[in-house]
Amino acid sequence: MALSTYSCSWVSTAEHVNKILTFISNQNQTPFSENAFVTPSLGKNGNFDGPCPPLSEEELRWIGAVKEGTQIQLGTIFSIALVFGLPGSVLALVTLSSMAVSPTKRYMSFLAISDFAALLFTSWTAYRITTDQFFIQLEQISIYVTRIFQAFSHWNLALICVERFVSVRYPFQKSRLYTRRATFLSVGAAFTVSLVPFPGSYLSGIYFNFIYTDLEVAVTVLYKLIYIVIPGGLIIIFTILTARHLRRNVRHRETIGTQSEQNSRRSVTMETLLARMMFVTVVCFAVFTFPWAFVHIFERLLWYERYILICPLPNTIFENIFLTLWAFSVLNPAVNFYVYCACAKGFRNQFLRVICCTKTETIP
């Protein structure tokens, strides 16, 4: 079972090099030696400015070792994500199904389903189980399906953060705002938004020539905005606002006092645990997704603005960084269940009840 070469997001820099070399070879009718690593640079006028410096045998061995190490590294990260993420998503969904119905439960259930689907299609794109051409074509299509569910997971997480903010800031209006119909409509809207950039990204991949076009750069920016930037911004903003109002509520209770000190202490503890869970979730989201998004946008803009191919040595380093960050982004949907268990006492207790086959329900 080999790691698929199609696992790289969109088109890897190595494929760009191969396309350029093929083009020049056809123009000059002179085959290029694969071992020579003669990589031309492409100027803005479409002319080739000249080859990169030839590589020594030691440099060639180093490049081969780095590429081999990258494949092993990717395989390890994918295996960890799939081994822990797929059963974690199932356990999260089973636990949530035994809890009392609430908007939080619905959002978290859709998040678990989306995480499972994203990891499932990631396993299809990450590992080439068969060399049959039909399945290889399905594998390429599944890359886009994976992105849809990854974006949907991010938007579900944003919806959870917004709902938590409303619960803290407007507790008496929440039941009126978060009806069953409104909850499902918001989830449907999130899924629709997740679909927006992908027809364009698929077409730009089909009609890609030798340099990035305006369409492909625009699709990349739109994809990253919908995939990470906008939902990530909402997640961070509403988490900060929620923490701020939680702190204000705690101070307010301490100032005026309450008739039921035990209930007040319990409410403060629950709100603190929810805030902790949201904070850890946001940290995981930022660590696993933001670096790859910034590197991806940088790569597209670099190619578009300079129209130049990077020579083999820096190209190998950049490709290793790019693929490593992309692989780490796959870990994001794999950790949610473990964040719930570690930071949400109510979820953890309900999970233990499910494991022990008890029937007590817990409100999330």
C-alpha positions as CSV (number, residue, x, y, z in Angstrom):
1,M,0.0,0.0,0.0
2,A,1.9,3.0,-1.2
3,L,1.3,6.6,-0.4
4,S,-0.6,8.2,-3.3
5,T,1.1,10.8,-5.4
6,Y,-2.3,12.6,-5.6
7,S,-2.4,13.3,-1.9
8,C,-0.7,16.6,-2.5
9,S,-3.1,19.5,-2.4
10,W,-4.1,20.5,-6.0
11,V,-1.0,20.1,-8.2
12,S,2.4,19.5,-6.6
13,T,5.4,21.5,-7.6
14,A,7.0,18.4,-8.9
15,E,4.2,18.0,-11.4
16,H,4.7,21.6,-12.6
17,V,8.4,20.8,-13.2
18,N,7.5,17.7,-15.2
19,K,5.0,19.6,-17.3
20,I,7.6,22.3,-18.1
21,L,10.2,19.7,-19.0
22,T,7.8,17.8,-21.2
23,F,6.9,21.0,-23.0
24,I,10.5,22.0,-23.6
25,S,11.4,18.5,-24.7
26,N,8.6,18.5,-27.3
27,Q,9.7,22.0,-28.5
28,N,13.4,21.0,-28.9
29,Q,12.9,17.4,-29.8
30,T,15.6,16.7,-27.3
31,P,14.8,14.4,-24.4
32,F,15.8,15.6,-20.9
33,S,17.6,13.3,-18.5
34,E,15.5,12.7,-15.5
35,N,18.6,12.4,-13.4
36,A,20.1,15.7,-14.6
37,F,17.5,17.8,-12.8
38,V,17.8,20.6,-15.3
39,T,14.9,22.8,-14.3
40,P,14.3,25.9,-16.5
41,S,12.9,29.1,-15.2
42,L,10.0,30.7,-17.0
43,G,9.9,34.5,-17.4
44,K,6.8,36.7,-17.6
45,N,7.1,36.9,-21.4
46,G,6.8,33.1,-21.6
47,N,10.5,32.6,-22.6
48,F,12.8,30.3,-20.7
49,D,15.5,32.2,-19.0
50,G,17.9,29.4,-18.4
51,P,18.5,26.2,-16.5
52,C,19.2,25.8,-12.8
53,P,22.8,24.9,-11.8
54,P,23.6,21.2,-12.2
55,L,23.5,19.1,-9.1
56,S,26.3,17.0,-7.6
57,E,25.8,13.4,-6.8
58,E,25.6,14.2,-3.1
59,E,22.9,16.7,-3.7
60,L,21.0,14.2,-5.8
61,R,21.2,11.7,-3.0
62,W,20.1,14.3,-0.5
63,I,17.0,15.1,-2.6
64,G,16.2,11.5,-2.9
65,A,16.5,10.9,0.8
66,V,14.3,13.9,1.6
67,K,11.6,12.8,-0.8
68,E,11.7,9.3,0.7
69,G,11.6,10.7,4.2
70,T,8.6,12.9,3.3
71,Q,6.6,9.9,2.0
72,I,7.4,8.0,5.3
73,Q,6.4,11.1,7.3
74,L,3.2,11.6,5.5
75,G,2.3,7.9,5.8
76,T,2.9,8.1,9.6
77,I,0.8,11.2,10.1
78,F,-2.1,9.9,7.9
79,S,-2.0,6.6,9.8
80,I,-2.3,8.4,13.2
81,A,-5.1,10.5,11.9
82,L,-7.1,7.6,10.6
83,V,-6.5,5.2,13.4
84,F,-7.6,7.7,16.1
85,G,-9.9,9.9,14.0
86,L,-12.3,7.4,12.4
87,P,-13.2,5.6,15.7
88,G,-13.2,8.9,17.6
89,S,-15.8,10.4,15.2
90,V,-18.0,7.3,15.6
91,L,-17.7,7.3,19.4
92,A,-18.5,11.0,19.5
93,L,-21.7,10.4,17.4
94,V,-22.8,7.5,19.5
95,T,-22.3,9.5,22.7
96,L,-24.1,12.6,21.3
97,S,-27.0,10.4,20.2
98,S,-27.6,9.4,23.8
99,M,-27.7,13.0,25.1
100,A,-30.7,15.3,25.4
101,V,-31.6,17.2,22.3
102,S,-30.2,20.7,22.0
103,P,-28.7,23.0,19.4
104,T,-25.2,22.2,20.7
105,K,-25.8,18.5,20.3
106,R,-27.1,18.9,16.7
107,Y,-24.1,21.0,15.7
108,M,-21.6,18.6,17.3
109,S,-23.4,15.6,15.7
110,F,-23.0,17.2,12.2
111,L,-19.4,18.0,13.1
112,A,-18.7,14.3,14.0
113,I,-20.3,13.2,10.7
114,S,-18.3,15.7,8.7
115,D,-15.1,14.7,10.4
116,F,-15.7,11.1,9.7
117,A,-16.5,11.7,6.0
118,A,-13.4,13.9,5.7
119,L,-11.1,11.3,7.2
120,L,-12.7,8.5,5.2
121,F,-12.1,10.3,1.9
122,T,-8.7,11.3,3.1
123,S,-7.8,7.6,3.4
124,W,-9.0,7.1,-0.2
125,T,-6.7,9.9,-1.5
126,A,-3.8,9.2,0.8
127,Y,-3.3,5.5,0.0
128,R,-3.4,3.9,-3.4
129,I,-5.0,0.5,-2.7
130,T,-5.3,-0.4,-6.4
131,T,-3.7,0.7,-9.6
132,D,-7.0,0.3,-11.6
133,Q,-7.4,3.4,-13.8
134,F,-11.1,3.8,-12.8
135,F,-10.3,3.9,-9.1
136,I,-7.4,6.3,-9.7
137,Q,-9.8,8.7,-11.4
138,L,-12.2,8.3,-8.4
139,E,-9.3,9.0,-6.2
140,Q,-8.7,12.3,-7.9
141,I,-12.3,13.3,-7.5
142,S,-12.4,12.3,-3.9
143,I,-9.7,15.0,-3.2
144,Y,-12.4,17.6,-3.9
145,V,-14.9,15.8,-1.8
146,T,-12.4,15.7,1.1
147,R,-12.1,19.5,0.9
148,I,-15.8,19.9,1.0
149,F,-16.2,18.0,4.3
150,Q,-13.1,19.6,5.8
151,A,-14.6,23.0,5.1
152,F,-18.0,21.9,6.4
153,S,-16.3,20.7,9.7
154,H,-14.7,24.2,10.1
155,W,-18.1,25.9,9.5
156,N,-19.8,23.6,12.0
157,L,-17.2,24.5,14.6
158,A,-17.9,28.1,13.9
159,L,-21.6,27.5,14.4
160,I,-20.9,25.9,17.7
161,C,-18.9,28.9,18.8
162,V,-21.6,31.3,17.8
163,E,-24.2,29.2,19.6
164,R,-22.1,29.1,22.8
165,F,-21.8,32.9,22.6
166,V,-25.6,33.4,22.2
167,S,-26.1,31.0,25.2
168,V,-23.9,33.1,27.4
169,R,-24.8,36.6,26.1
170,Y,-28.5,36.2,25.4
171,P,-29.7,33.2,27.5
172,F,-33.4,34.2,27.4
173,Q,-33.5,34.7,23.7
174,K,-31.7,31.5,22.8
175,S,-34.8,29.2,22.7
176,R,-36.4,31.6,20.3
177,L,-33.4,32.0,18.1
178,Y,-32.3,28.4,18.0
179,T,-35.3,26.4,17.0
180,R,-35.0,23.1,15.3
181,R,-35.7,24.6,11.9
182,A,-33.2,27.4,12.4
183,T,-30.5,25.0,13.5
184,F,-30.9,22.8,10.4
185,L,-31.1,25.8,8.1
186,S,-27.8,27.1,9.5
187,V,-26.2,23.7,8.9
188,G,-27.6,23.6,5.4
189,A,-26.2,27.1,4.7
190,A,-22.8,26.1,6.0
191,F,-22.7,23.1,3.7
192,T,-23.8,25.2,0.8
193,V,-21.0,27.7,1.5
194,S,-18.5,24.8,1.7
195,L,-19.4,23.8,-1.9
196,V,-18.8,27.2,-3.4
197,P,-15.2,27.2,-4.5
198,F,-14.9,23.6,-5.6
199,P,-16.4,23.6,-9.1
200,G,-14.0,26.4,-10.0
201,S,-11.0,24.6,-8.4
202,Y,-11.8,21.4,-10.3
203,L,-12.1,23.2,-13.7
204,S,-8.9,25.2,-13.0
205,G,-7.1,21.9,-12.3
206,I,-8.4,20.5,-15.7
207,Y,-7.4,23.5,-17.7
208,F,-4.1,24.2,-16.0
209,N,-1.4,24.9,-18.5
210,F,2.2,25.8,-17.4
211,I,1.6,28.8,-15.1
212,Y,-1.0,29.8,-12.6
213,T,-3.9,31.7,-14.3
214,D,-6.0,34.4,-12.8
215,L,-8.8,31.8,-12.3
216,E,-6.6,29.5,-10.4
217,V,-5.2,32.2,-8.1
218,A,-8.7,33.5,-7.5
219,V,-10.0,30.0,-6.7
220,T,-7.1,29.5,-4.3
221,V,-7.9,32.7,-2.4
222,L,-11.6,31.9,-2.4
223,Y,-11.0,28.4,-1.3
224,K,-8.8,29.4,1.6
225,L,-11.2,32.2,2.6
226,I,-14.1,29.7,2.8
227,Y,-12.0,26.8,4.0
228,I,-10.1,28.4,6.9
229,V,-9.9,32.2,7.0
230,I,-13.6,33.2,7.5
231,P,-14.7,30.3,9.7
232,G,-11.4,30.6,11.6
233,G,-12.0,34.2,12.2
234,L,-15.5,33.6,13.4
235,I,-14.2,30.8,15.7
236,I,-11.6,33.1,17.3
237,I,-13.8,36.2,17.6
238,F,-16.8,34.4,19.2
239,T,-14.6,32.4,21.5
240,I,-13.0,35.6,22.8
241,L,-16.4,37.2,23.2
242,T,-17.8,34.2,25.0
243,A,-14.8,34.1,27.4
244,R,-15.2,37.8,28.0
245,H,-18.9,37.5,28.9
246,L,-18.3,34.4,31.0
247,R,-15.8,36.4,33.0
248,R,-18.2,39.2,33.3
249,N,-21.0,36.9,34.5
250,V,-18.7,35.3,37.1
251,R,-17.8,38.8,38.5
252,H,-21.4,39.8,38.5
253,R,-22.4,36.7,40.5
254,E,-19.6,37.3,43.0
255,T,-20.7,40.9,43.4
256,I,-24.4,40.6,44.0
257,G,-24.4,37.1,45.4
258,T,-27.2,34.5,44.9
259,Q,-29.8,32.7,47.0
260,S,-28.6,29.4,45.8
261,E,-24.8,29.3,46.1
262,Q,-24.5,25.7,45.1
263,N,-26.4,26.2,41.8
264,S,-24.4,29.3,41.1
265,R,-21.1,27.5,41.7
266,R,-22.3,24.6,39.5
267,S,-23.3,27.0,36.7
268,V,-19.9,28.8,36.9
269,T,-18.1,25.5,36.8
270,M,-20.0,24.3,33.7
271,E,-19.4,27.6,31.9
272,T,-15.7,27.5,32.7
273,L,-15.4,23.9,31.4
274,L,-17.2,24.9,28.1
275,A,-14.9,27.9,27.7
276,R,-11.9,25.6,28.3
277,M,-13.1,23.2,25.7
278,M,-13.7,26.0,23.2
279,F,-10.3,27.4,23.8
280,V,-8.5,24.1,23.3
281,T,-10.6,23.5,20.1
282,V,-9.6,26.9,18.7
283,V,-5.9,26.2,19.5
284,C,-6.0,22.9,17.7
285,F,-7.8,24.4,14.8
286,A,-5.2,27.2,14.5
287,V,-2.2,25.0,14.9
288,F,-3.3,22.4,12.4
289,T,-4.8,24.6,9.7
290,F,-3.5,28.1,9.6
291,P,0.2,27.3,8.7
292,W,-0.8,25.2,5.7
293,A,-3.3,27.8,4.5
294,F,-0.7,30.6,4.5
295,V,1.9,28.4,2.8
296,H,-0.6,27.4,0.1
297,I,-1.5,31.0,-0.6
298,F,2.1,32.0,-0.7
299,E,2.9,29.2,-3.2
300,R,0.1,30.3,-5.6
301,L,1.1,34.0,-5.4
302,L,4.8,33.2,-5.8
303,W,4.2,31.3,-9.0
304,Y,1.7,33.8,-10.3
305,E,3.8,36.9,-9.6
306,R,7.2,35.6,-10.6
307,Y,6.3,33.0,-13.2
308,I,9.4,31.1,-12.2
309,L,10.1,27.5,-11.3
310,I,12.1,26.9,-8.2
311,C,15.3,24.9,-8.7
312,P,15.4,21.4,-7.3
313,L,17.1,22.0,-3.9
314,P,14.8,24.8,-2.7
315,N,11.9,23.1,-4.4
316,T,12.5,19.9,-2.4
317,I,12.6,21.8,0.9
318,F,9.5,23.8,0.0
319,E,7.6,20.7,-1.1
320,N,8.5,18.9,2.2
321,I,7.2,21.8,4.2
322,F,4.1,22.1,2.1
323,L,3.2,18.4,2.3
324,T,4.0,18.2,6.0
325,L,1.7,21.1,6.9
326,W,-1.0,19.7,4.7
327,A,-0.7,16.3,6.5
328,F,-1.0,18.0,9.8
329,S,-4.2,19.8,8.7
330,V,-5.7,16.3,8.4
331,L,-5.2,15.8,12.2
332,N,-7.7,18.6,12.9
333,P,-10.8,16.5,12.4
334,A,-9.2,13.6,14.2
335,V,-8.8,15.3,17.6
336,N,-12.3,16.7,18.3
337,F,-13.5,13.6,20.2
338,Y,-10.5,13.6,22.4
339,V,-10.8,17.4,23.1
340,Y,-14.4,16.8,24.2
341,C,-13.4,14.0,26.5
342,A,-10.5,15.9,28.0
343,C,-12.2,19.3,28.5
344,A,-16.0,18.7,28.6
345,K,-16.9,16.9,31.9
346,G,-20.5,16.3,30.8
347,F,-19.5,14.7,27.5
348,R,-16.9,12.6,29.2
349,N,-19.4,11.4,31.9
350,Q,-22.0,10.6,29.2
351,F,-19.4,8.7,27.2
352,L,-18.6,6.6,30.2
353,R,-22.3,5.9,30.7
354,V,-22.6,4.7,27.1
355,I,-19.6,2.4,27.6
356,C,-21.1,1.1,30.8
357,C,-24.6,0.7,29.1
358,T,-26.5,3.1,31.5
359,K,-29.4,5.2,30.3
360,T,-28.9,8.5,32.1
361,E,-29.0,11.4,29.7
362,T,-26.7,14.4,30.0
363,I,-27.4,17.9,28.6
364,P,-24.3,19.0,26.6
